[in-house]
Amino acid sequence: MTIKDIHGHTLSGADADSTKHYEAACALLRRYLNDPLAEAQAALAQAPDMTMAHVLVAYLNLLGTEPAGLPAAREAHAAAERCPATEREALHVAAAGALAHGQWHRAGRVLEDLSARYPHDLLALQVGHQIDFFTGHSRMLRDRIARAESHWHAGMPGRHAVLAMLAFGLEETADYARAETLGRLSVELEPRDGWGWHAVAHVMEMQNRRRDGVAWLNMDTPSWSEGSFLSGHNWWHLALFHLGLDQLDEVMALLDQRLLGNASPLVLDMIDGSALLWRLQLRGASVGNRWDALATRWAAVCGASTYAFNDLHAMMAFVSADRTGDAARLLDAQQQALAGSDDNVGFLNDIGLGATQAIHHFGLGRYAEAAELLRRVRRDAGRFGGSHAQRDVLDLTLIAAEERAGHVHRADALRRERAFVRQ
């Protein structure tokens, strides 16, 4: 008997019970909720030769950019290669293998072709969308989903996720009105879709609509926060809105209670902690000893440079906590990574080396050197990943570096530029 998923795709090696676990995992991932990995592993416990369950385990160990996830992802990919596969599943196996070996762009292209052939494969769309995010491919964040959107009709399971992804892609390509409309619709269809909440928050951040942003994320906080592994990032967005309103007490409370208080060892959570603390320091706010524990957590995952965007945020912690040895080791790790053959080499050469060194210079008070490096990389900063809102930290650092270096006219010009585009 051929087993199929809820969108009609064959699931090789599956049975009815394993399919229930697999579908539960995919549904959780679509909403960024709870523990989809546990459900994927439960599917494999029921059906060890279920190809797509192995693929899903690989993806879930890769999309957090956690160095510790690489061995598990590669093991899952190897297992998937030994299983029977349809044409569609074979493309997933190829994409997971490319991603497990740091070939982000290749994985994205494989999934691009898969989605053209199978536009109802929501996992392919979602993983491809995340790859576009991590590679900073703004246009593909929109276009990958736009190509499939018309295949998704009202009432289809998972349509909310398609709309949420398209909303984010539209926001990253500055189509703010349509982005907000689709983001709100995705949340109406599925109130627990954290990516839909996230997309609308990005619109308001880029339009400098701080009060609207606070109101949006406070409208139904439990829906996007409870049990969501995207909640930390959405708390970060709420903190940014308060920061833009000069409500520093609220920012500090969110920082301590939501971003640093749980001492999360996850890289994506540590990025948000670094990004917010750094912005506070740029404003001259006192952050006490908050950097210390965060720097310790960064040191535990920075033995090698595997993704340049993470390095940037680790360096913020190291220079701010006076961890000179860790900062030096990170710079050495980046140099060693250049001998590799994965896409991080390009991320480093294009942006990562200069940006991380600029943060190092800034932390040591070498503001002119920091400004010079940031001026070189800011135009192409999207090429090493993240969103416009996240990469704004480079512009904010450049403004502060120019000002502290005594280049007041440049700082004023940059400040006016930033104000003009965020309205």
C-alpha positions in Angstrom: 0.0 0.0 0.0 1.3 3.4 -1.0 1.4 5.9 1.8 1.0 9.6 1.0 1.3 12.8 2.9 -1.6 15.3 3.4 -0.6 17.0 0.1 -0.6 13.8 -2.0 3.1 13.0 -2.1 4.4 9.4 -1.7 6.2 8.7 1.5 8.6 5.8 0.8 9.2 3.4 3.7 6.3 4.8 5.8 3.3 3.2 7.4 0.2 4.8 8.9 1.6 5.4 12.4 4.9 6.8 11.2 3.1 9.1 8.8 1.1 10.5 11.7 4.3 11.4 13.5 5.9 12.8 10.4 2.8 15.0 9.7 2.8 16.1 13.3 6.5 17.1 13.0 5.8 19.1 9.8 2.8 20.8 11.3 4.9 21.9 14.3 7.7 23.1 12.0 5.3 25.1 9.9 4.3 27.0 13.0 7.7 26.9 14.7 6.2 25.2 17.7 7.4 22.7 20.4 9.7 19.8 19.3 9.3 18.7 15.7 12.5 16.7 16.0 11.0 14.4 18.6 8.1 13.7 16.3 10.4 13.0 13.4 12.4 10.6 15.5 9.2 8.9 16.6 8.3 8.4 13.0 11.7 6.7 12.5 11.2 4.5 15.6 8.0 3.3 13.9 9.4 3.0 10.3 13.3 3.0 10.2 13.3 3.1 6.4 11.1 6.2 6.1 13.1 8.3 3.7 11.4 11.7 4.4 11.6 11.2 8.2 15.4 10.9 7.9 15.5 14.0 5.6 13.4 15.9 8.1 15.8 15.0 11.0 18.7 16.2 8.8 16.9 19.5 8.1 16.0 20.1 11.7 19.6 19.6 12.8 20.8 22.1 10.2 18.4 25.1 10.1 19.5 26.4 13.5 23.1 26.8 12.3 24.2 24.8 15.4 27.7 23.3 14.9 26.7 20.5 17.2 23.9 19.6 14.8 26.2 18.7 11.9 27.1 15.1 12.9 23.5 14.2 13.5 22.4 15.8 10.2 25.1 13.9 8.3 24.1 10.7 9.9 20.5 11.3 9.0 21.4 12.1 5.4 23.5 8.9 5.1 20.6 6.9 6.4 18.2 8.6 3.9 20.6 7.7 1.0 20.2 4.0 1.9 16.4 4.2 1.8 14.1 3.9 -1.3 13.1 7.2 -2.8 10.8 8.7 -5.4 12.1 11.5 -7.7 10.8 14.1 -5.2 12.4 12.4 -2.2 15.7 12.0 -4.0 15.8 15.7 -4.5 15.2 16.2 -0.8 18.0 13.8 0.0 20.3 15.7 -2.3 19.4 19.0 -0.8 19.9 17.7 2.8 23.3 16.3 1.8 24.4 19.6 0.2 23.2 21.5 3.3 24.9 19.1 5.7 28.2 19.8 3.9 27.8 23.6 4.0 26.7 23.9 0.4 23.9 26.3 1.1 23.5 27.7 -2.4 23.5 24.3 -4.0 20.8 23.1 -1.6 18.7 26.1 -2.3 18.9 25.5 -6.1 18.0 21.8 -5.7 14.9 22.8 -3.7 14.1 25.5 -6.2 13.8 22.9 -8.9 11.9 20.6 -6.6 9.3 23.3 -5.8 8.9 24.1 -9.5 7.9 20.4 -10.1 6.1 19.9 -6.8 4.6 23.3 -5.7 2.6 21.6 -2.9 5.7 20.3 -1.2 5.5 22.6 1.8 8.6 21.2 3.4 10.7 22.0 0.3 9.3 25.6 0.3 10.0 26.1 4.0 13.5 24.7 4.0 14.3 26.6 0.8 12.9 29.8 2.3 15.1 29.4 5.4 18.1 28.8 3.1 17.3 32.0 1.3 17.3 33.8 4.7 20.6 32.3 5.8 22.2 33.2 2.5 20.7 36.7 2.5 19.0 36.1 -0.9 16.2 38.7 -0.5 14.7 38.3 -3.9 14.4 34.5 -3.6 12.8 34.9 -0.2 9.9 36.4 -2.2 10.2 34.6 -5.6 10.6 31.0 -4.4 7.2 31.3 -2.6 5.6 33.6 -5.2 6.1 30.8 -7.8 4.0 28.4 -5.8 1.5 30.6 -4.1 -1.2 30.4 -6.8 -1.2 26.6 -6.4 -2.3 27.0 -2.8 -6.1 27.5 -2.6 -8.2 28.5 0.4 -8.7 25.7 2.8 -5.6 23.8 1.9 -3.7 22.6 5.0 -0.6 24.7 5.6 -1.7 27.6 3.4 -1.0 29.9 6.3 2.7 29.1 6.2 2.9 29.8 2.5 1.3 33.3 3.1 3.6 33.9 6.1 6.7 33.1 4.0 5.5 35.2 1.1 4.8 38.1 3.5 8.4 37.9 4.8 9.8 37.8 1.2 7.7 40.8 0.3 8.9 42.7 3.3 12.6 41.9 2.5 12.0 43.3 -1.0 10.4 46.4 0.4 6.8 45.7 -0.7 5.5 46.6 2.7 1.8 47.0 2.1 1.3 43.5 0.5 3.7 42.0 3.1 1.5 43.3 6.0 -1.7 42.2 4.3 -0.5 38.6 3.8 1.2 38.4 7.1 -2.0 39.4 8.9 -4.0 36.9 6.9 -1.6 34.1 7.7 -2.1 34.8 11.4 -5.9 35.0 11.0 -5.7 31.5 9.4 -3.4 30.1 12.0 -2.9 32.3 15.1 0.1 30.2 16.2 2.1 30.8 13.0 5.2 32.5 14.5 6.6 33.4 11.1 3.4 35.3 10.2 3.7 37.4 13.4 7.4 37.8 12.6 6.8 39.1 9.0 4.4 41.8 10.2 6.8 42.8 12.9 9.5 43.2 10.3 7.3 45.5 8.2 6.7 47.7 11.2 10.4 47.8 12.1 11.4 48.8 8.6 8.7 51.5 8.5 9.8 52.8 11.9 6.2 52.1 13.2 7.3 51.5 16.8 4.0 52.0 18.5 2.2 49.9 15.9 4.9 47.2 16.5 4.3 47.2 20.3 0.6 47.0 19.7 0.9 44.1 17.2 3.1 41.9 19.3 1.1 42.6 22.5 -2.2 41.9 20.8 -2.0 38.1 21.4 1.3 37.4 23.0 0.6 33.8 24.0 -0.1 32.8 20.4 3.4 33.6 19.2 5.3 33.0 22.4 4.1 29.9 24.2 6.0 26.8 23.1 7.5 28.6 20.1 11.1 28.2 19.3 10.8 31.5 17.4 9.5 33.3 20.5 13.0 34.6 21.5 13.4 36.3 18.1 9.9 37.9 18.3 10.6 39.1 21.9 13.7 40.7 20.3 11.5 42.5 17.8 9.3 43.8 20.7 12.4 45.0 22.5 13.6 46.8 19.3 10.2 48.6 19.2 10.6 49.7 22.8 14.2 50.8 22.1 13.1 52.9 19.2 10.6 54.6 21.6 13.5 55.2 24.1 11.7 53.0 26.6 14.8 51.5 28.1 13.2 50.1 31.2 11.0 47.9 29.0 14.0 46.9 26.9 16.0 45.8 29.9 13.1 43.9 31.3 12.7 42.0 28.0 16.4 41.4 27.8 16.6 39.9 31.3 13.4 38.0 31.3 13.0 36.8 27.7 16.4 36.9 26.0 19.1 36.3 28.5 17.3 35.0 31.6 16.9 31.4 30.3 20.6 31.2 29.4 19.6 29.5 26.1 22.6 27.7 24.5 20.9 28.0 21.0 22.9 30.1 18.5 19.8 31.9 17.2 18.9 33.0 20.7 22.5 34.1 21.4 22.5 36.2 18.2 19.4 38.1 19.5 21.1 38.6 22.9 24.2 40.0 21.3 22.3 42.1 18.8 20.3 43.8 21.5 23.1 44.3 24.0 25.3 45.8 21.3 22.5 48.3 20.2 22.1 49.3 23.8 25.9 50.0 24.2 25.9 52.0 21.0 23.3 54.3 22.6 25.5 54.6 25.7 23.3 52.6 27.9 24.9 50.7 30.8 24.4 47.0 30.5 26.3 45.9 33.6 27.8 42.5 33.5 25.2 41.0 31.1 27.8 40.3 28.5 29.8 37.9 30.7 27.5 34.9 30.7 26.6 35.4 27.0 30.3 35.4 26.0 30.8 32.2 27.9 28.0 30.6 25.9 29.4 31.9 22.7 32.9 30.5 23.5 31.3 27.1 23.9 30.2 27.0 20.2 32.9 29.0 18.5 35.7 26.4 18.1 35.4 26.7 14.4 33.9 29.3 12.0 31.0 27.5 10.3 28.7 30.5 9.5 30.1 34.0 9.3 26.9 35.8 10.5 27.2 33.9 13.8 30.8 35.0 14.1 29.9 38.6 13.9 27.6 38.3 16.9 30.0 36.2 18.9 32.7 38.9 18.4 30.3 41.5 19.9 30.2 39.4 23.1 33.9 38.7 23.2 35.0 42.3 22.8 32.3 43.6 25.2 33.2 41.1 27.9 37.0 41.7 27.4 37.5 38.1 26.3 40.6 38.9 24.3 41.7 35.3 24.0 38.3 34.2 22.6 38.2 37.1 20.2 41.7 36.2 18.9 40.7 32.5 18.6 37.6 33.5 16.6 39.6 35.6 14.1 42.0 32.6 13.8 39.1 30.3 13.2 37.9 32.5 10.4 41.3 32.3 8.7 41.4 28.6 9.1 37.9 28.3 7.6 39.1 30.0 4.4 40.9 26.8 3.6 37.6 24.9 3.3 35.4 24.3 0.3 31.9 25.1 1.7 29.9 28.3 1.2 31.0 29.8 4.4 34.3 30.6 2.6 32.3 33.0 0.4 30.3 34.4 3.3 33.6 35.2 5.0 35.4 36.7 2.0 32.4 38.7 0.9 31.4 40.2 4.3 32.2 38.1 7.3 35.9 38.8 7.7 35.6 42.6 7.3 32.4 42.8 9.5 33.8 40.7 12.3 37.1 42.5 12.3 35.3 45.8 12.3 33.4 44.8 15.5 36.8 43.8 17.0 38.3 47.2 16.1 35.3 49.0 17.5 35.4 47.1 20.7 39.1 48.1 21.1 38.3 51.7 20.5 39.9 51.7 17.0 36.9 53.6 15.5 38.4 54.9 12.3 39.6 51.4 11.3 36.1 50.0 12.2 34.4 52.6 10.1 36.7 52.0 7.1 36.0 48.2 7.1 32.2 48.8 7.5 32.1 51.2 4.6 33.6 48.5 2.4 31.2 45.8 3.3 27.8 47.5 4.0 26.7 47.7 0.4 26.8 43.9 0.0 26.0 42.9 3.6 23.0 40.9 2.5 25.4 38.3 1.0 26.2 36.8 4.4 22.7 36.2 5.6 20.2 37.6 8.0 17.4 40.1 7.5 17.5 43.9 6.8 16.5 44.5 10.4 19.3 42.3 11.7 21.9 43.8 9.4 20.9 47.3 10.5 23.4 46.7 13.3 26.2 47.3 10.8 24.8 50.7 9.8 24.3 51.6 13.5 27.8 50.6 14.3 29.2 52.5 11.3 27.4 55.7 12.4 28.8 55.3 15.9 32.3 54.6 14.6 32.3 57.6 12.4 31.0 59.8 15.2 33.6 58.5 17.7 36.4 58.8 15.1 35.5 62.5 14.8 34.0 62.2 11.4 30.8 64.1 12.4 29.7 65.0 8.8 29.8 61.4 7.7 28.0 60.3 10.8 25.3 62.9 10.3 24.9 62.0 6.6 24.5 58.3 7.5 22.0 59.1 10.2 19.9 61.1 7.8 20.1 58.3 5.2 18.9 55.7 7.7 16.0 57.9 8.8 14.9 58.5 5.2 14.7 54.9 4.2 12.9 53.8 7.4 9.7 55.8 7.0 
